[in-house]
Amino acid sequence: MSPGPDASPGRGRMVLGLVVGAVALALALWGVPLRQVGQALAGAQPLWLLPVGLIFMGQQALRAVRQLVMLRAVRPRISFHTSFSVLCISFLAIGTLPARLGEVVRPLLLLEREALPLGTGFALVFLERVFDLCATLAMLALVVWLVPTPSHMVHLGSIEVDWVALGRQAALTLLPTVLLAVLVLVLLGRRLLGWLAPLEAMGPRPWRAFIHAGRAFAGTFLSGLEAVRSPARLLTILVLTVVTWAASGFMYPFAARAFGLYPLIGYGRGIGVLTISMLGGIAPAPPGQAGTYEAFVRAALALYGVGGSAPPPGGSAPTLDAAVIAFALGMHVWILMVQAVSAAWFLAADRYDPRRLLRLARSGAWREELARPE
């Protein structure tokens, strides 16, 4: 039996995530007494969170359809049930494991359940993250443009910088850069891979084995990009991405009603909070993104002037700051609960033991699959 993967990098990322989470939680709670946060949570109206859960599961179903479109480009017989099951289980892992280590769960699930090469599975994750990043950047630019946002000037010596304008400019700059990089990869990836072929015949045997494994993995990865080579599939993926993200924004007005923050948080500001919290999720984080989510939600609402020592419109909390923290905590915990229930349902319905993934990872069999061509 081959040894399992080295755990040192994973431990390092876990420690980093815990440190980042601790700092973020301290910033999120800065200046807000825990007693007031507790009062805000106690005064919440949880029935308003039910539509939040329904909308969340609806956008998860849309994500499963988008994933299915990508998968069927290489595995035409994969069912929607399988796509939805794999997505819900992997998203729970992403939401609970530290430092986004859960991203590897989906490729392992697709390998174990559908014999999909690991390279193709990682390509699926890559495509999804690219589309979501582009959607996030586009929404950031639109929100800053369409939703009234106070200027936030920062003085750097003799230079004044407006954070809001800087964010819009960064989004408009990064979006075409990301799209261009993906276009080059899709159009020229096979040619670039071919240029590495002579390296397989050079050097000692370990070097040749390493190059062979790398080319085999890259070949299956490029196969996973097949979906975006079809104009019809690409258009379908784009439409599903837009609808998914647009629908997700409706969660925030309902959650705001639960914590007495409506109409301070409507659909437009909700999209802004969603965008900034998603960008914050890129950073290494502790299990459940504890602390980092709350910090970025508070920062996002601060950009709109939602915060301070004044009471919220509904009067359900001592201060706006306490209501904002309760809003972030309550929504975060509720979404994690919905994720856990959906994942548990699919694990039970499919009679799938998640320990099989642990055995696969520890056995080292993934090493062989990593370099196995399609």
SEDOFI-97009 format. One record per residue (C-alpha): z, y, x; residue number from 1; chain. Coordinates in steps of 0.5 Angstrom, whole numbers, plus 500, padded with zeros to 3 digits. Example, Ala and Ser with C-alpha at 12.3 -4.5 7.8 and 13.67 -1.06 7.14 Angstrom:
% SEDOFI-97009
   w   v   u   k c
 516 491 525   1 A
 514 498 527   2 A
//
This chain:
% SEDOFI-97009
   w   v   u   k c
 500 500 500   1 A
 498 507 503   2 A
 503 512 503   3 A
 504 517 498   4 A
 502 525 500   5 A
 506 529 504   6 A
 511 532 500   7 A
 513 538 505   8 A
 507 543 502   9 A
 510 541 495  10 A
 517 543 497  11 A
 515 549 501  12 A
 511 552 494  13 A
 517 550 490  14 A
 522 554 495  15 A
 517 560 494  16 A
 517 559 487  17 A
 524 559 486  18 A
 525 565 490  19 A
 520 569 487  20 A
 523 567 480  21 A
 530 569 482  22 A
 527 576 484  23 A
 523 577 478  24 A
 529 575 473  25 A
 533 580 477  26 A
 528 585 476  27 A
 527 583 469  28 A
 534 584 467  29 A
 535 590 471  30 A
 540 595 468  31 A
 540 591 461  32 A
 547 588 460  33 A
 546 581 458  34 A
 551 582 452  35 A
 546 587 449  36 A
 540 581 450  37 A
 545 576 447  38 A
 545 581 441  39 A
 538 582 440  40 A
 537 575 440  41 A
 542 574 435  42 A
 539 579 431  43 A
 532 576 431  44 A
 528 573 425  45 A
 525 566 428  46 A
 521 565 422  47 A
 516 570 424  48 A
 515 565 430  49 A
 512 560 426  50 A
 505 564 426  51 A
 506 565 433  52 A
 506 557 434  53 A
 500 556 430  54 A
 496 561 433  55 A
 498 558 440  56 A
 496 551 438  57 A
 489 554 435  58 A
 487 557 441  59 A
 489 550 445  60 A
 484 547 440  61 A
 479 552 442  62 A
 481 550 450  63 A
 480 543 448  64 A
 473 544 445  65 A
 471 548 451  66 A
 474 543 456  67 A
 470 538 452  68 A
 463 542 453  69 A
 464 542 460  70 A
 466 534 461  71 A
 460 532 456  72 A
 456 535 462  73 A
 458 529 466  74 A
 461 524 461  75 A
 457 525 454  76 A
 462 520 451  77 A
 469 523 452  78 A
 472 524 445  79 A
 475 531 443  80 A
 482 527 442  81 A
 482 525 449  82 A
 480 532 451  83 A
 486 535 447  84 A
 491 530 449  85 A
 489 531 457  86 A
 489 539 456  87 A
 496 539 452  88 A
 499 534 457  89 A
 497 538 463  90 A
 498 545 460  91 A
 506 542 459  92 A
 506 540 467  93 A
 503 547 469  94 A
 508 551 465  95 A
 514 547 467  96 A
 513 545 474  97 A
 514 550 480  98 A
 508 554 484  99 A
 503 551 479 100 A
 503 544 482 101 A
 502 542 475 102 A
 494 544 476 103 A
 493 537 479 104 A
 496 533 473 105 A
 489 534 469 106 A
 484 531 475 107 A
 489 526 476 108 A
 489 524 468 109 A
 482 524 468 110 A
 481 520 474 111 A
 486 515 471 112 A
 484 515 464 113 A
 477 516 464 114 A
 475 514 471 115 A
 472 521 473 116 A
 472 523 480 117 A
 478 527 483 118 A
 472 532 485 119 A
 469 533 478 120 A
 476 534 475 121 A
 478 539 480 122 A
 471 543 479 123 A
 473 543 471 124 A
 480 546 473 125 A
 476 551 477 126 A
 471 553 472 127 A
 476 554 467 128 A
 480 558 471 129 A
 474 562 473 130 A
 472 563 466 131 A
 479 565 464 132 A
 480 570 470 133 A
 474 573 468 134 A
 476 574 461 135 A
 483 577 464 136 A
 479 582 468 137 A
 475 584 462 138 A
 480 585 457 139 A
 484 589 463 140 A
 478 594 463 141 A
 478 594 456 142 A
 485 595 454 143 A
 486 601 459 144 A
 480 604 456 145 A
 481 603 449 146 A
 488 603 448 147 A
 492 609 449 148 A
 496 608 456 149 A
 500 614 459 150 A
 498 615 466 151 A
 503 612 471 152 A
 502 617 478 153 A
 505 614 484 154 A
 506 619 490 155 A
 504 616 497 156 A
 505 622 502 157 A
 500 627 500 158 A
 496 622 496 159 A
 497 621 488 160 A
 495 614 485 161 A
 494 613 478 162 A
 496 605 477 163 A
 493 605 470 164 A
 486 608 473 165 A
 487 603 479 166 A
 488 597 475 167 A
 481 599 471 168 A
 478 600 477 169 A
 480 593 481 170 A
 478 589 474 171 A
 471 592 474 172 A
 470 591 482 173 A
 473 584 482 174 A
 469 581 476 175 A
 462 582 478 176 A
 465 579 485 177 A
 468 573 482 178 A
 461 572 478 179 A
 457 573 484 180 A
 461 568 488 181 A
 461 563 483 182 A
 453 564 482 183 A
 452 563 489 184 A
 456 556 489 185 A
 452 553 483 186 A
 445 555 486 187 A
 446 554 493 188 A
 452 549 493 189 A
 448 543 494 190 A
 444 546 500 191 A
 450 548 503 192 A
 453 541 503 193 A
 446 539 506 194 A
 447 543 512 195 A
 453 539 514 196 A
 450 532 514 197 A
 448 533 521 198 A
 456 534 523 199 A
 457 526 520 200 A
 454 524 526 201 A
 457 528 531 202 A
 464 527 535 203 A
 469 521 534 204 A
 470 517 529 205 A
 476 520 525 206 A
 472 527 525 207 A
 466 523 522 208 A
 471 520 517 209 A
 473 527 515 210 A
 467 530 514 211 A
 464 524 510 212 A
 470 525 506 213 A
 469 532 505 214 A
 462 532 503 215 A
 463 526 498 216 A
 469 530 495 217 A
 464 537 495 218 A
 459 532 492 219 A
 463 530 486 220 A
 466 537 485 221 A
 459 540 485 222 A
 457 535 480 223 A
 463 538 476 224 A
 459 545 475 225 A
 454 541 472 226 A
 456 545 465 227 A
 454 552 467 228 A
 447 550 470 229 A
 445 549 462 230 A
 444 556 459 231 A
 446 553 452 232 A
 452 550 455 233 A
 454 556 459 234 A
 453 560 452 235 A
 458 556 448 236 A
 463 556 454 237 A
 463 564 454 238 A
 463 564 446 239 A
 469 559 446 240 A
 473 563 452 241 A
 472 570 448 242 A
 474 567 441 243 A
 480 564 445 244 A
 483 570 448 245 A
 481 574 442 246 A
 485 570 438 247 A
 491 569 443 248 A
 492 577 442 249 A
 495 576 435 250 A
 501 572 437 251 A
 504 578 439 252 A
 505 583 433 253 A
 508 577 430 254 A
 513 576 435 255 A
 514 583 435 256 A
 516 583 428 257 A
 521 577 430 258 A
 525 582 435 259 A
 524 588 431 260 A
 519 591 436 261 A
 513 592 431 262 A
 509 597 430 263 A
 511 598 438 264 A
 507 592 439 265 A
 501 591 435 266 A
 494 587 437 267 A
 492 592 442 268 A
 498 592 446 269 A
 499 585 445 270 A
 492 584 449 271 A
 495 588 454 272 A
 501 584 455 273 A
 497 578 455 274 A
 493 580 460 275 A
 498 583 465 276 A
 503 577 464 277 A
 497 572 465 278 A
 495 576 472 279 A
 503 575 474 280 A
 502 567 472 281 A
 498 567 478 282 A
 504 568 483 283 A
 508 562 485 284 A
 513 561 480 285 A
 519 557 479 286 A
 519 551 473 287 A
 517 554 467 288 A
 515 561 470 289 A
 522 563 469 290 A
 523 570 471 291 A
 516 572 472 292 A
 514 571 465 293 A
 520 576 463 294 A
 519 581 469 295 A
 511 582 467 296 A
 512 582 460 297 A
 517 588 461 298 A
 513 591 466 299 A
 507 591 461 300 A
 511 594 456 301 A
 513 599 460 302 A
 506 602 462 303 A
 506 603 454 304 A
 513 607 454 305 A
 516 601 450 306 A
 523 601 453 307 A
 529 605 455 308 A
 536 606 451 309 A
 533 608 445 310 A
 534 603 439 311 A
 528 599 436 312 A
 525 601 430 313 A
 528 595 426 314 A
 535 597 429 315 A
 536 589 430 316 A
 538 591 438 317 A
 542 596 441 318 A
 537 598 446 319 A
 529 598 446 320 A
 530 595 453 321 A
 535 589 450 322 A
 529 588 445 323 A
 524 587 450 324 A
 528 582 454 325 A
 529 578 448 326 A
 522 579 446 327 A
 520 576 452 328 A
 525 570 453 329 A
 524 568 445 330 A
 517 568 446 331 A
 517 564 452 332 A
 522 559 450 333 A
 518 558 444 334 A
 511 557 447 335 A
 514 552 452 336 A
 517 548 446 337 A
 511 548 442 338 A
 507 546 449 339 A
 513 540 449 340 A
 512 538 442 341 A
 504 537 443 342 A
 505 534 449 343 A
 510 529 447 344 A
 506 527 440 345 A
 500 526 445 346 A
 504 521 449 347 A
 506 518 443 348 A
 500 517 440 349 A
 496 515 446 350 A
 502 510 448 351 A
 501 513 455 352 A
 507 513 460 353 A
 507 519 465 354 A
 510 515 470 355 A
 503 512 471 356 A
 501 518 474 357 A
 507 518 479 358 A
 505 511 481 359 A
 498 513 482 360 A
 500 519 487 361 A
 505 515 491 362 A
 500 509 492 363 A
 495 513 495 364 A
 490 511 491 365 A
 488 518 490 366 A
 486 518 497 367 A
 480 513 496 368 A
 478 517 489 369 A
 478 523 493 370 A
 472 521 497 371 A
 468 517 493 372 A
 462 519 491 373 A
 460 520 483 374 A
//
